[in-house]
Amino acid sequence: MPVLEARGIAKTLGAGRAQRRILDGVDLEVQAGEVVAVLGRSGSGKSTLLHLLGGLDSPDAGRIVLAGQELTAQTPRALAKMRLRHVGFVFQSFHLIEELSGEENVLLPARLPGAGRDGERRARRLISELGLSEIAGRRPHELSGGEQQRLAIARALVNDPELVLADEPTGNLDRENGATVLALLRNLRRRAVVIVTHEPEAAAIADRVLHLQDGRLLADDGRLSAEGARLRTARVLRESA
């Protein structure tokens, strides 16, 4: 069973004449231990897709199943609990809390109501494994971009999620720090990882690269993925019956 499965995802943004269908029948499966990159230009809907996959927003149509549970069928409270336990987010702008030290930022999700056990022990192990022990007591403004992003990855992993979603994770980093962050994401074990980016270099670490174009996910050859093509054909047949 895939960690993440999305079928027929549609999303429209804006209103009136500015209304635009930004996602139009997106299909995606991601297995444990697999890294999938979604490559697309700015404004193509990459971040919107990531927010839907992580339960931060709801699709207009379609279904999303994470760790065997349908996100699109959850109450807001249950959805928040699912995000906390099953999803780790990594953002371009790090989103560290300035008033907290690096270690406190990593520990924060483990201290929220509904978090699983052993979060604090896991946080300290991650800080050590990612080479952050010497700077963990500093606040974000005292750290380099690469250090902040490594702390953000540790925070994303602290509750041991099955799925890690990374939104332009190297967008604010120089080449060297970007390569370090990509190597960390590439080497996450047992987890499903989805990276959305406009940078081909970042997408190159993935097991599969999909292109978000005209609201649909296309494989490298410009075609719908095999599963997406099958589902699209089935929809056309149903509509013409």
NORQUI-V659583 format. One record per residue. N is the residue number from 0. SS is DSSP state (~ for helix, > for strand, _ for the rest). D_CENTER is the distance of its C-alpha to the mean C-alpha in whole Angstrom. Layout:
n | ss | d_center
N | SS | D_CENTER
N | SS | D_CENTER
This chain:
n | ss | d_center
0 | _ | 19
1 | _ | 15
2 | _ | 13
3 | > | 11
4 | > | 13
5 | > | 13
6 | > | 17
7 | > | 18
8 | > | 16
9 | > | 18
10 | > | 17
11 | > | 20
12 | > | 20
13 | _ | 23
14 | _ | 27
15 | ~ | 30
16 | ~ | 31
17 | ~ | 27
18 | _ | 25
19 | > | 23
20 | > | 21
21 | > | 18
22 | > | 16
23 | > | 19
24 | > | 19
25 | > | 15
26 | > | 15
27 | > | 13
28 | > | 13
29 | > | 11
30 | _ | 14
31 | _ | 14
32 | _ | 14
33 | _ | 13
34 | > | 11
35 | > | 10
36 | > | 10
37 | > | 10
38 | > | 13
39 | _ | 15
40 | _ | 17
41 | _ | 17
42 | _ | 17
43 | _ | 16
44 | _ | 13
45 | ~ | 10
46 | ~ | 9
47 | ~ | 11
48 | ~ | 9
49 | ~ | 5
50 | ~ | 8
51 | ~ | 9
52 | ~ | 7
53 | _ | 7
54 | _ | 10
55 | _ | 11
56 | _ | 13
57 | _ | 15
58 | _ | 16
59 | _ | 19
60 | > | 20
61 | > | 18
62 | > | 17
63 | > | 14
64 | > | 14
65 | > | 12
66 | _ | 14
67 | _ | 17
68 | > | 17
69 | > | 17
70 | ~ | 15
71 | ~ | 17
72 | ~ | 20
73 | _ | 19
74 | _ | 21
75 | ~ | 19
76 | ~ | 20
77 | ~ | 19
78 | ~ | 16
79 | ~ | 15
80 | ~ | 17
81 | ~ | 14
82 | ~ | 11
83 | ~ | 13
84 | ~ | 14
85 | ~ | 11
86 | > | 8
87 | > | 7
88 | > | 6
89 | > | 7
90 | > | 9
91 | _ | 11
92 | _ | 14
93 | _ | 13
94 | _ | 14
95 | _ | 17
96 | _ | 20
97 | _ | 23
98 | _ | 25
99 | _ | 24
100 | > | 24
101 | ~ | 21
102 | ~ | 22
103 | ~ | 22
104 | ~ | 19
105 | ~ | 17
106 | ~ | 20
107 | ~ | 19
108 | ~ | 16
109 | ~ | 19
110 | ~ | 22
111 | _ | 20
112 | _ | 22
113 | _ | 21
114 | _ | 19
115 | _ | 20
116 | _ | 23
117 | _ | 23
118 | ~ | 20
119 | ~ | 23
120 | ~ | 24
121 | ~ | 21
122 | ~ | 20
123 | ~ | 23
124 | ~ | 22
125 | ~ | 19
126 | ~ | 21
127 | ~ | 24
128 | ~ | 22
129 | _ | 20
130 | _ | 23
131 | _ | 23
132 | ~ | 26
133 | ~ | 28
134 | ~ | 26
135 | _ | 24
136 | _ | 27
137 | _ | 27
138 | > | 25
139 | ~ | 22
140 | ~ | 25
141 | ~ | 27
142 | _ | 24
143 | _ | 23
144 | ~ | 19
145 | ~ | 19
146 | ~ | 20
147 | ~ | 18
148 | ~ | 14
149 | ~ | 15
150 | ~ | 16
151 | ~ | 13
152 | ~ | 11
153 | ~ | 14
154 | ~ | 14
155 | ~ | 10
156 | ~ | 12
157 | _ | 15
158 | _ | 15
159 | _ | 14
160 | _ | 11
161 | _ | 11
162 | > | 7
163 | > | 5
164 | > | 1
165 | > | 4
166 | > | 6
167 | _ | 10
168 | _ | 10
169 | _ | 13
170 | _ | 15
171 | _ | 17
172 | _ | 18
173 | _ | 21
174 | ~ | 21
175 | ~ | 22
176 | ~ | 20
177 | ~ | 17
178 | ~ | 18
179 | ~ | 18
180 | ~ | 14
181 | ~ | 14
182 | ~ | 16
183 | ~ | 14
184 | ~ | 11
185 | ~ | 13
186 | _ | 15
187 | _ | 13
188 | _ | 15
189 | _ | 15
190 | _ | 11
191 | > | 9
192 | > | 7
193 | > | 5
194 | > | 6
195 | > | 7
196 | > | 11
197 | _ | 14
198 | _ | 16
199 | ~ | 17
200 | ~ | 18
201 | ~ | 14
202 | ~ | 13
203 | _ | 17
204 | _ | 15
205 | _ | 13
206 | _ | 15
207 | > | 15
208 | > | 14
209 | > | 14
210 | > | 16
211 | > | 15
212 | > | 18
213 | _ | 20
214 | _ | 18
215 | > | 17
216 | > | 16
217 | > | 18
218 | _ | 19
219 | _ | 20
220 | _ | 24
221 | _ | 23
222 | _ | 23
223 | > | 21
224 | _ | 19
225 | ~ | 22
226 | ~ | 21
227 | ~ | 20
228 | ~ | 23
229 | ~ | 25
230 | ~ | 23
231 | ~ | 24
232 | ~ | 28
233 | ~ | 28
234 | ~ | 27
235 | ~ | 30
236 | ~ | 33
237 | ~ | 32
238 | ~ | 33
239 | ~ | 36
240 | _ | 37
